[in-house]
Amino acid sequence: MTCASRLGIAPRDTAYVGDSPLDMEAAHAAGMAAIGVLGGAGDATLLSAAGADRLVASLGRLPDVVTILHLTCRA
């Protein structure tokens, strides 16, 4: 949130990327989209149950998901 605040960006216009259920919960608590990266502390079931808005198999897929979220939020 500090980075978004310093950049003058509203939390709803940002995404929090993490690999654990706690990351997903923190994202939503901050008013941000939650992107879960598989292969870390949580699997797809755990991350989804914790509220992940999107899941990615690896960080390499992250730009595609961020673009989709950006277009979805602007619609």
Backbone as JSON, one array per atom type, in Angstrom:
{
  "sequence": "MTCASRLGIAPRDTAYVGDSPLDMEAAHAAGMAAIGVLGGAGDATLLSAAGADRLVASLGRLPDVVTILHLTCRA",
  "N": [[0.81, -1.18, 0.0], [1.99, 1.17, 0.62], [3.66, 1.82, -1.55], [1.74, 2.19, -3.6], [0.34, 4.34, -2.54], [2.33, 6.33, -2.44], [2.72, 6.66, -5.15], [0.37, 7.7, -5.86], [-1.77, 6.1, -6.55], [-4.84, 4.47, -6.41], [-5.76, 1.81, -4.19], [-7.64, 0.01, -5.32], [-6.94, 0.01, -7.94], [-4.71, -1.48, -8.21], [-2.65, -4.46, -7.9], [-1.9, -7.21, -5.82], [0.6, -9.47, -5.52], [1.2, -12.78, -4.68], [2.13, -15.89, -3.02], [0.84, -17.31, -1.07], [-1.97, -18.21, 1.06], [-2.28, -16.22, 3.02], [-1.25, -14.0, 1.72], [-3.24, -13.54, -0.2], [-5.39, -12.85, 1.42], [-4.33, -10.55, 2.6], [-4.13, -8.88, 0.38], [-6.85, -8.42, -0.29], [-7.71, -7.25, 2.08], [-6.41, -4.87, 1.89], [-7.72, -3.75, -0.2], [-6.99, -4.41, -2.76], [-6.56, -6.17, -5.91], [-6.08, -9.69, -5.9], [-3.5, -11.75, -6.83], [-2.55, -14.97, -7.25], [0.36, -16.91, -7.19], [1.33, -19.97, -8.35], [3.11, -22.79, -7.01], [4.46, -22.05, -4.8], [3.97, -21.33, -1.43], [1.27, -22.0, -1.34], [-1.29, -24.04, -2.86], [-3.44, -24.3, -5.79], [-6.05, -24.77, -4.82], [-5.95, -23.87, -2.12], [-5.2, -21.16, -2.48], [-7.3, -20.19, -4.05], [-9.46, -20.6, -2.3], [-8.75, -18.74, -0.4], [-9.33, -16.43, -1.66], [-8.13, -15.61, -4.1], [-8.07, -13.61, -6.98], [-7.13, -14.14, -9.47], [-5.14, -16.81, -10.77], [-1.78, -17.75, -11.43], [0.51, -19.8, -13.18], [3.2, -19.36, -13.08], [5.65, -16.77, -12.45], [6.35, -15.79, -14.9], [4.02, -15.72, -16.36], [2.68, -13.61, -15.36], [2.56, -10.92, -16.55], [0.54, -11.24, -18.54], [-1.77, -11.75, -17.02], [-1.97, -9.43, -15.5], [-2.48, -7.58, -17.5], [-4.98, -8.48, -18.38], [-6.5, -8.07, -16.03], [-6.27, -5.29, -15.86], [-7.65, -4.45, -18.19], [-10.17, -5.48, -17.61], [-10.89, -4.07, -15.31], [-11.12, -1.53, -16.31], [-13.26, -1.62, -17.95]],
  "CA": [[0.0, 0.0, 0.0], [2.86, 2.35, 0.68], [4.07, 2.15, -2.92], [0.59, 2.73, -4.31], [0.06, 5.66, -1.97], [3.38, 7.27, -2.9], [2.54, 6.88, -6.58], [-0.93, 8.31, -6.06], [-2.65, 5.11, -7.18], [-5.81, 3.89, -5.48], [-5.59, 0.36, -4.03], [-8.49, -0.75, -6.24], [-6.3, 0.02, -9.25], [-3.45, -2.2, -8.08], [-2.73, -5.88, -7.62], [-0.94, -7.75, -4.85], [1.01, -10.79, -6.02], [1.77, -13.6, -3.63], [2.02, -17.34, -3.21], [0.25, -17.95, 0.1], [-3.31, -17.74, 1.42], [-2.17, -14.96, 3.75], [-1.06, -12.94, 0.72], [-4.54, -13.27, -0.81], [-6.16, -12.14, 2.43], [-3.75, -9.21, 2.75], [-4.52, -8.11, -0.81], [-8.24, -7.97, -0.17], [-7.8, -6.34, 3.23], [-5.89, -3.58, 1.42], [-8.55, -3.27, -1.3], [-6.29, -4.69, -4.01], [-6.78, -7.47, -6.54], [-5.16, -10.71, -5.4], [-3.0, -12.67, -7.84], [-1.82, -16.07, -6.62], [1.36, -17.59, -8.02], [1.44, -21.37, -7.94], [4.46, -23.33, -6.84], [5.03, -21.53, -3.56], [3.41, -21.81, -0.16], [-0.11, -22.47, -1.47], [-1.69, -24.61, -4.15], [-4.59, -23.64, -6.4], [-7.2, -24.9, -3.93], [-5.77, -22.97, -0.98], [-5.19, -19.77, -2.93], [-8.67, -19.87, -4.46], [-10.27, -20.51, -1.08], [-8.36, -17.52, 0.31], [-9.83, -15.27, -2.38], [-7.36, -15.18, -5.27], [-8.87, -13.17, -8.13], [-6.53, -14.86, -10.6], [-4.0, -17.67, -10.46], [-0.81, -17.91, -12.51], [1.38, -20.95, -12.96], [4.56, -18.88, -12.81], [5.8, -15.32, -12.59], [6.44, -15.48, -16.32], [2.66, -15.5, -16.88], [2.13, -12.46, -14.65], [2.17, -9.8, -17.43], [-0.73, -11.53, -19.2], [-2.85, -11.61, -16.04], [-2.09, -8.01, -15.14], [-3.14, -6.94, -18.64], [-6.41, -8.87, -18.33], [-7.12, -7.35, -14.91], [-6.33, -3.87, -16.23], [-8.73, -4.27, -19.15], [-11.42, -5.8, -16.93], [-11.2, -2.98, -14.38], [-11.43, -0.31, -17.06], [-14.5, -1.81, -18.73]],
  "C": [[0.86, 1.26, 0.0], [3.28, 2.77, -0.72], [2.92, 2.78, -3.69], [0.28, 4.14, -3.83], [1.07, 6.69, -2.47], [3.25, 7.59, -4.38], [1.2, 7.54, -6.89], [-1.93, 7.4, -6.75], [-3.57, 4.52, -6.11], [-5.6, 2.39, -5.38], [-6.43, -0.45, -5.01], [-7.92, -0.83, -7.65], [-4.97, -0.72, -9.25], [-3.7, -3.69, -7.86], [-1.6, -6.27, -6.68], [-0.64, -9.15, -5.34], [1.66, -11.56, -4.89], [1.56, -15.07, -3.89], [1.41, -18.06, -2.01], [-1.16, -17.43, 0.35], [-3.27, -16.41, 2.18], [-1.96, -13.78, 2.8], [-2.4, -12.56, 0.09], [-5.42, -12.46, 0.16], [-5.65, -10.72, 2.62], [-4.14, -8.32, 1.58], [-5.93, -7.56, -0.66], [-8.43, -7.03, 1.01], [-7.34, -4.94, 2.84], [-6.71, -3.0, 0.28], [-7.94, -3.48, -2.66], [-6.74, -6.02, -4.61], [-5.71, -8.43, -6.03], [-4.78, -11.68, -6.52], [-2.14, -13.72, -7.14], [-0.88, -16.73, -7.61], [1.54, -19.0, -7.48], [2.89, -21.8, -7.82], [5.14, -22.83, -5.59], [4.37, -22.16, -2.36], [1.99, -22.37, -0.28], [-0.37, -23.06, -2.84], [-2.95, -23.9, -4.64], [-5.82, -23.67, -5.48], [-7.1, -23.92, -2.77], [-5.85, -21.5, -1.39], [-6.59, -19.32, -3.36], [-9.57, -19.7, -3.26], [-9.98, -19.24, -0.3], [-8.75, -16.26, -0.46], [-9.02, -14.79, -3.56], [-8.3, -14.79, -6.4], [-8.41, -13.86, -9.4], [-5.4, -15.72, -10.06], [-3.1, -17.73, -11.68], [0.11, -19.07, -12.16], [2.8, -20.54, -12.61], [4.6, -17.37, -12.95], [5.89, -14.89, -14.05], [5.09, -15.2, -16.96], [2.02, -14.24, -16.29], [1.74, -11.3, -15.57], [0.83, -10.02, -18.13], [-1.9, -11.3, -18.25], [-3.05, -10.15, -15.66], [-2.78, -7.25, -16.27], [-4.63, -7.24, -18.64], [-7.11, -8.12, -17.2], [-7.28, -5.87, -15.24], [-7.5, -3.61, -17.18], [-10.08, -4.51, -18.51], [-11.84, -4.65, -16.02], [-11.61, -1.72, -15.12], [-12.74, -0.41, -17.82], [-15.72, -1.26, -18.02]]
}
